[in-house]
């Protein structure tokens, strides 16, 4: 299976809003907050499209732990640092051209993701933590 990384699609935020509305309507009051996460949540960032695959990928995180979640920290850092987002996009595209195994693709991104999360956590005065936990 080939890994596809495509240019940013301005429809992704709308699609996320639709999915969030569906979840909120289906499970009213269950989640105090639902946020759009991942590469599709970063304007301008290339990402793997999910068309034809799952439409929702839900990470449930305790509210008390949310501010320190690496996924959220990375998303917000990439939103605020376009050069870092461009570096990340370039790596993803290069890896997608040479790797077909999704787990290997993810592992090969880990060094850059770790650097980006470390920079973000430093800006937020948060302790550094590993992004990949086996």
C-alpha positions as CSV (number, residue, x, y, z in Angstrom):
1,X,0.0,0.0,0.0
2,X,1.4,3.4,-1.0
3,X,1.4,6.2,1.5
4,X,-0.1,9.3,0.0
5,X,0.7,12.8,1.3
6,X,-1.3,15.5,-0.4
7,X,-1.3,19.3,-0.3
8,X,-3.4,21.0,2.3
9,X,-7.1,21.0,1.5
10,X,-9.1,24.0,2.7
11,X,-12.1,21.7,3.1
12,X,-10.5,19.8,6.0
13,X,-11.5,22.3,8.7
14,X,-15.1,22.2,7.5
15,X,-15.0,18.4,7.4
16,X,-13.7,18.4,11.0
17,X,-16.5,20.8,12.1
18,X,-19.1,18.4,10.5
19,X,-17.6,15.4,12.3
20,X,-17.5,17.3,15.6
21,X,-21.1,18.3,15.2
22,X,-22.1,14.7,14.5
23,X,-20.3,13.5,17.6
24,X,-21.7,16.2,19.7
25,X,-25.3,15.5,18.5
26,X,-24.8,11.7,18.8
27,X,-23.3,11.9,22.3
28,X,-24.6,15.1,23.8
29,X,-22.8,16.2,27.0
30,X,-20.4,13.3,26.9
31,X,-17.3,15.4,25.9
32,X,-16.7,18.9,27.3
33,X,-14.6,19.7,24.3
34,X,-13.8,18.2,20.9
35,X,-10.9,19.6,18.8
36,X,-9.6,19.0,15.3
37,X,-6.1,17.4,15.6
38,X,-3.4,16.1,13.4
39,X,-1.9,17.5,10.2
40,X,-5.2,18.3,8.7
41,X,-5.7,20.7,11.5
42,X,-2.7,22.8,10.5
43,X,-3.5,25.3,7.8
44,X,-1.2,24.9,4.8
45,X,0.3,21.6,6.0
46,X,0.4,18.6,3.7
47,X,-1.3,15.5,5.1
48,X,-2.4,12.0,4.5
49,X,-6.0,12.1,3.2
50,X,-8.6,10.0,5.0
51,X,-11.2,9.8,2.2
52,X,-12.5,6.2,1.9
53,X,-11.1,5.4,5.4
54,X,-12.3,6.1,8.9
55,X,-14.0,9.4,9.3
56,X,-13.4,9.8,13.0
57,X,-10.4,9.0,15.1
58,X,-11.1,9.9,18.7
59,X,-8.5,10.4,21.4
60,X,-10.1,10.8,24.8
61,X,-8.0,12.7,27.2
62,X,-8.7,13.8,30.7
63,X,-9.3,17.6,30.8
64,X,-6.6,18.0,33.5
65,X,-4.0,16.4,31.1
66,X,-5.1,18.1,27.9
67,X,-2.8,21.2,27.9
68,X,0.3,18.9,28.2
69,X,-0.7,16.5,25.4
70,X,2.1,16.3,22.7
71,X,-0.4,16.0,19.9
72,X,-2.1,19.3,20.9
73,X,1.3,21.0,21.6
74,X,2.6,19.9,18.2
75,X,-0.5,21.1,16.3
76,X,-0.4,24.5,17.9
77,X,3.3,24.9,17.4
78,X,3.0,24.0,13.7
79,X,0.2,26.5,13.4
80,X,2.4,29.3,14.9
81,X,5.6,28.3,13.1
82,X,5.1,28.0,9.3
83,X,8.8,27.2,8.6
84,X,8.6,24.3,11.0
85,X,5.4,23.1,9.3
86,X,7.1,23.4,5.9
87,X,10.0,21.2,7.2
88,X,7.6,18.7,8.5
89,X,5.6,18.6,5.3
90,X,8.8,18.1,3.3
91,X,9.9,15.2,5.4
92,X,6.4,13.6,5.2
93,X,6.4,13.9,1.4
94,X,9.9,12.5,1.0
95,X,9.1,9.6,3.3
96,X,5.9,8.8,1.5
97,X,7.8,8.5,-1.8
98,X,10.2,5.9,-0.3
99,X,8.2,4.0,2.3
100,X,5.1,2.0,2.0
101,X,4.8,0.6,5.6
102,X,2.7,3.0,7.7
103,X,4.5,2.1,11.0
104,X,7.9,2.7,9.5
105,X,6.7,5.9,8.0
106,X,5.6,7.0,11.4
107,X,8.8,5.9,13.1
108,X,10.9,7.7,10.5
109,X,9.1,11.0,11.3
110,X,9.8,10.6,15.0
111,X,13.1,12.4,15.2
112,X,11.8,15.6,13.6
113,X,8.5,15.4,15.6
114,X,10.6,15.0,18.8
115,X,12.6,18.1,17.9
116,X,9.4,20.1,17.1
117,X,7.7,19.0,20.3
118,X,10.8,19.7,22.4
119,X,10.9,23.3,20.9
120,X,7.2,23.7,21.6
121,X,7.4,22.4,25.1
122,X,10.4,24.7,25.8
123,X,8.4,27.7,24.6
124,X,5.7,26.7,27.0
125,X,8.1,26.0,29.9
126,X,7.0,22.4,30.0
127,X,9.3,19.5,30.8
128,X,10.6,17.5,27.8
129,X,9.0,14.1,27.3
130,X,9.4,11.4,24.6
131,X,6.9,11.5,21.8
132,X,7.3,7.8,21.0
133,X,6.4,5.3,23.7
134,X,6.6,1.6,23.0
